[in-house]
């Protein structure tokens, strides 16, 4: 399902924080929190953005996008959003689903025959593994991270050596990636557990196979262009690469230094060409991704461009893990997973406030998105830092954001997903 919208768009409209239910004096601690972490040398820079009722009420850049070159972080800085990419992949897959291209519980091997003979690791060693035949992997399994695929950092101790031996990010095309992946065993039978892994790269391959077009072409025509997301790419155009942030990490001395080039982002800093990484390869600006988030908050539509139906967005934010016998501990105690979205089905029990039904996700380079339909808000922070959320930024930022939101009486119920 696709309704064409404008090819060019401005950022979401701005609104006065006080008129939108925020106390300005309580936004200041949020700014001071982020600026303080930058001043302490914990992060090189960051960008924060807050919306309410479809309007940006606060946006601010802090520090540097390139610390060594003293290039400032700016509102239009292109950031590596890492696993926020998965939400855009899920949206594209479900856009095709709405056209009747497949059923969610279809085996992926119906469309990608390479995956018809998968096996599950049952024991043995990497040289003499014990394997059992896997049940069919469905598209729903891939969308909900229950297929049995992993990353090297999420795989069980028995499976991890298989992923460490095969660099799945080092292939020029998605078919070549798929041929390498099918040689690896699954961590568990499809549908039996939540394992965060490379299933979204398989979904990217599915998108290409269903449409006969490159993944980025499909995502641009069906999602990015209709929403006016003109600064979101796998392959960053040469004329825009000067706006790319560097991802930083603490070096041996504790001082921040840039990481190695992001080789899975096509065309970044002269990197070799690799396949478009559906698990985490997109680059975007905070304003572009705010437009995408607002589309979800609007249950599928923005500025006359409908990307998904309201029912499909509600499905994305519906718990897909209720059947699991073993809780998905990796998600934490308060959260579960839908189709491309982490979900807080209940009000959190910890120190971070928020309403039941809030959803979003995070990225490995410390990028964060929280969408709260009950409060009609979006809260985002893009830092560019490894390791992920090293200093507990997300929880502190979220708490500061909610403490500034005082107009609780006007919380919306029209967009809640319950």
Beta strands, then each sheet from edge to edge (+ up, - down):
strand 1: 45-52
strand 2: 55-66
strand 3: 71-72
strand 4: 79-80
strand 5: 119-124
strand 6: 129-133
strand 7: 248-250
strand 8: 256-258
strand 9: 283-284
strand 10: 301-302
strand 11: 305-306
strand 12: 336-337
strand 13: 342-344
strand 14: 358-363
strand 15: 367-372
strand 16: 377-383
sheet 1: 3+ 2- 1+ 16- 15+ 14- 13+ 12-
sheet 2: 4+ 9-
sheet 3: 5+ 6-
sheet 4: 7+ 8-
sheet 5: 10+ 11-
end
